[in-house]
Amino acid sequence: MKKGLWLTLIVMACLVACKRGRTTADATVGDTLRLKYAEKLTIVKHDGFTEVMLADPWNKGKMLCRYLLVERGKRPPEQIEGTVVNVPLQHSVVATSVHCGLLLQLGRSEAIAGVCDLQYINLPWIQMECNRGRVADCGSGLQPTIEKIIEIEPDALFLSPFQNSGGYGKLETLKIPIIEMADYMESSALGRAEWMKFYGMLFGAEHEADSLFATVEKNYLALEKKVSDFKAQASGISHKASPKILMDKQTGGVWYVPGGRSTVGRLLADAGLDYPWQDDEHSGSLALSFESVLEKGASSDIWMFRYNAPQAFTTKELLSEKAGYNQFKAFREGNLYGCNTFTSTFYEDTPFHPDLLLRDFITIAYPELGLGEPVYYIKIKKETP
């Protein structure tokens, strides 16, 4: 075929393409924001909008959702499919205390129009605003009150996705953008914390989120290095093994422990602790029997667990729940630490401030470092049944 004919065909193809409008490939060209730790979040800045893609945590290679963040008053892109979110958000329902706490830290409390599971939110400002009627109580996070949501007309719903949940039912018919908060499925604590950059973009607090994350990252890495240097120095003096740790306790007939690639599992590794399930590949929790936990964790030096009660737990309350707890070395030697989520702000603070939780782990495991007293996990008092 002659060269001239080739050129003619190419020109004709270009003209046809121009008449049809931009292709999806052309529309997706943009500047990808470099994320250091988050593995399930991709942010691409385009001319006039920002594209955010959430990877499906349970189906490798698939996408959970795509959001198109468009400045209020501007037209969304025509050639890219996705959930259009007009930013900055000003009047949203935020289902979890974790994300409510983050918005307060970013200075965007006025954008919280409704919450779920109010009884579990240990944030005085939220409780006060709900009592005043400015922030609506939208019921359970698993089944929010549809009528209340319709009444307050939010500009977005922030909900936590779950594997095989079957979607969000009637909420999906309201034509309100649903922001799926899958940050808890990240495999590192800093990876989850880095999602605050996405949330900052949604609420017009991008600069504040970047600044906050930089501080969290700096503190976290400094603590990680501190314990790493200490262990390296100690290994030259003695062959003392890393403290072995057991996490959480039995609930009903199941003992949920963090998976080896969960944010807590990775935190324990960064704290220089020996965790029985550290080689596990799950990024969520493992549902185990008491017997299987006892088999792998009976010799643990330290036992840390969360509970929710008006009064502080003692060993008496523990044994009243499960007499078999006395078979654990940490119980017998009194190395028990409990985090009372009824009185503390553990859930509100630590997901986006993993440096605070890392400090607790290191403080308890390596008191020689002189970091002071733990904030969230307090030593359990011994009390005879």
N, C-alpha and C positions, 0 to 999 in steps of 0.2 A: 504493500500500500504506500502511495506517495506521501511525502512529508506534509505537503499542503493539505491533503485530505485529513490527515491526523489533526492538524491544527483546527480545521473547520469543525470537526466532530467535538473537539474539546470546548471550543467557543459555544457551540450549540448546547452542550450539556450544562455549561455554566449559566447560560441564559435561562434554561428550563428551571434550574435550581433556584435562581433568583426570583423567578415568577412564583414559585411555590412557597417562598419565604424561607426563614432560617431553619436549618435542620436541627435535630436534637443535639447532634454532636457539636455544631457551632455554638449553640446556646449554652452548653455546659463548660465552655472554655472560661477559665477564671483563675484567680490566685488562691491556691490552697493554703490555708492557715496551718503552719507547722505546729503540731501538738507533740509534746515530748513523751507523754505517758498514756493518754487515752487511746485505747485500741478499737473502740466501738463507735467512735465519733469522727466524722469527716466534715470539715467546714471549708467551703469554697466561696470566696468573695467575687462577685460579678459586678458589672456596671449597672447599678440600680437595684440590686438585691443580693442577698446572701443565701446560698444553698447549704443546707445542713442534712447530712445523711447519717442515720443510725443503723448500725449493723445489727442483724438479728442475733441476739446472744445464744439462741438455742438451735439455730440452723446456719451452720457455717457457709459463708459465701452468699447468703441472702440478706436483703435489706428489710429492716423492721419498719422504717418510715423515712420519707424525705420531706423536709420543710423548706419553704421558700419565704424567707424573711424580707418583707417589703415595707419600706417606709410608708407611714400613713399618708394617704392622699395620692400615692403613686400607683401606677398600673402594674399588676403582676406580669411576669413573663408568660408568653403564650405557648411556647414550644417545649416547656419542661413540666412534666406532671409532678404534682406534690401538693402538700397541704399548705395553703397560703396563710401566713401569719402577719397581720399588720402590726408593725412595731413602731415605737415601744408599747408593750402591753401596759394597760392602765387599770384593769378591773378584772382580775382573774381569780378562779377557784384553785387553790393550792392544797392538794389532798394530804400532804405529809408535813409533820413538824420539822423534818430535816430541811425541806426546801423553804418553809416559812422562816426558819432560823437564818438561812442564807440570805433571803431577801431583806431581812432586818439588818444584817451585816452590810449589805450592799446599799443600804439607805433607800430601799424601795418598798417600805412597809405600806405606803398608801395604795400600792397596786394590788394588795391582797383584799379581795372582795368576799371571799368565802373560804372555809376550811372544812376538812373532814376529820373524824375521830378527835373531836375537841378535848375529850377527857384525857387524852394522852399527850396533849401539847403543853409542855412545861415552859411556856413563854408568857410572862405576865402581861405583855402588851397585847398579845392575841386574846388572852382571856378577858382582859379589860374591854377591848374593842367589841368582842362578842357580847359581853354583858350590856354594852351601850347600844348594840344593834347595828353598828357600822360594818362589822364583819359578820357574815352569815354562817351559821352552823349548818352544814350541808349533809349531816348524818355520817354514815359509815363510808370509809374509803373504798370498800369492796362493792357497796351498793348505795351510791350517793342518792340523795333525795331529789328526784327529777323536778318536782314542782318548785322546790326552793331555787334550783339552778335556773329554771325558766324565769322565775320572779326577779332574780338579780341581774339577769342578762350579762353574763361574763364575756370577756373577749377571748378567753382561752380556759381550758381545763387541764390541770397538771395531774396526771394519774400514773401510777406504777404498773407497768406491764408484768404479766406472769406467764409462764410457760403453759400452753394448752388452756388458757383462760376462756377462749371462745369469744374474745372481743369485749366491747363495752356496752352491748345491748342497746337500749333506747337512747343512751347518751350519744351514740353515733348518728342518730336521726336529727339531732338538734342543730346541726350545721355550725357547731362551735369547734374551733381547732382543738384537738386533743394532743397535748404534748406528753409523749411517753417517756417517763423518767426512768430510763434503763441504766442510769449511772451506777446503780448498786451491783450490776453484773460485770463491772470492770474487774480485771484480775490484779490490779495493784491499787493501793490506797491513794497514791498520787494521781493515778489514772482516773479514779472516781472524782477526786477533788478538782481535776482539770476541767470537768464538765461545767464548773462555775463560769467558765468563759462563754459557753453556749447560753446559759441562763442569763448572764450579764447582757449579752446581745439582745435577748428577748425583751428585757426590761429597760433598755437604754442605760445600762450600767457597765458597758464593756471595759472602760478604763478602770473602774473600781474593782471589777472582777480580776483583771490582769494584775493589778497591784496586790490584791489580797492573795492571789495564788502565788505570786513571786515570794511573798513573805512566808507562806505555808511551806513552799518548796525549800526555801533556805533553812528554815528551822528543822524541817524533817531530815534533810541531808546532813545537817550538822550533828543531830542526835545519832543518826545511823553511823556516821564516822566516829563519833565519840565511843560508842560501844564496840565498834570494830577495832579501833586502836587499842582499847582496853583489853579486849580478848587476845589480840596479837601479842601484847606485852605480857599478859598473864600466862600465855602458853609457853613463853620462854622461861618462866619461873616454875610452873607446875603443869601437870597434865589433867587439871580439873576439867571435867566435862561441862558443857553448857547446861544450865538448868532446864529440866524437862517440865513442860507445862500442859495442863489439862484445861479445856475451855467449856464453859456453860454447864448445864445440868439437865436432868431428865424432865420432860414435860409430858404428862400423861404417860403413855407407854413408849415414848420415843425420846431419844437423846440426840438433839441436833448439834453437830460440831461443824466448825468452818472447814470448807474444802481447802485443799492445799494451795489452790490457785485463786482462792477468794481474797478479797481485800484484807480481811483479818488474818488469813493464813500467811499472806505475804508480809503483813505487819509483824507477825511473830518471828518470821525469818529475819527481817531487818532489825529486830530487837535482840538478835543473837540467842534465840531460844530454841530448844529442841522440842519440836511438836510432833506427836505420834503420826499425824496424817499429813506431814509436810510434803510427802512425795505424791499425794493424791492430785489428780488432774482437774477436779471439779472447781468451778468458780463460784458455786453457790454453797449451800449447806448439805451435809450428809445426814440422813436419817438413820440412826443406829439403835440397836438394842442396848440395854444396860450391860448385858454380858459381853458384848463385843467391845464396848468402851472400857470396861473393867480389864479385859484381856490386854489391851494395848496401853491403857493409861493408869493402871494400878500403881506403878512406880513413879508417877509424876511428882516432882518436888514442889510444884506450885499449882494451885487450883484456883481459877478465876471464873466467876459466873455472874450473870445478870439476873435480877429479880425485880418484882414490882410489888411493893408493900408499904403501908403507912409507917411501919416501924422497921428499924434495922434488924436484919436477920442475925440469928446466933446459930451455933451448932445444934441447938435443941430443935429449932425449926427445920433445919436440914434433915435431921434424923427422923423427924415426924413425917417428912415427905417420903423418905426412902431410907430404911434402916441399913441398907447395903452400902451407903456412902462411907461408912466407917472402914470399909475394906481398902480405901485409897490411902496411900502413904501421906499425901498432902493433908488429908483430914486428920489422921492420927498425929501428925507432927505440928498441926496448927497453922499450916501455911495456906490459909483460905482467904480469898479476897472477893468481896461482893460489890457489885455496882447496882445500887437501888435506883431504877429508872423512874420510880414514883416521885422521888425528891430531887434527882440530879437532872442536868440537861445533856446527858450522854448522847441521846439520839439527835438532839438539836445541834450539838457542837461537832462531834467527832467525824461524821462522814466527809465534811468539807474542811475539817481541821485535823487530819490524821496525825499531825505532829503532836497534838495534845494526847492522843491515845498512845502513840509510840512512847512518849515520855512516861506515861503511867506504867507501861510494860517494862521499860528499862529501869525505872525507879524501884519497882518491886523485885525484879530479877537481879539487879546489880546495885544494891544500896551503897557499895563502895564508891560509886561515882559521885555521890553527894548531890543528887539532883533535887533533894527535898522530899516532901510527902506526895503520894499519889493524889490525884484530884477526884477521879471517878470510882476507882476500885479501892474500897476501904477494908481493912483487915476484919475478919469475922471473929466476934468474941466467942470464947468457949463457954458453954453453959451446959451443965449436966441435966439430962432429961428427967 
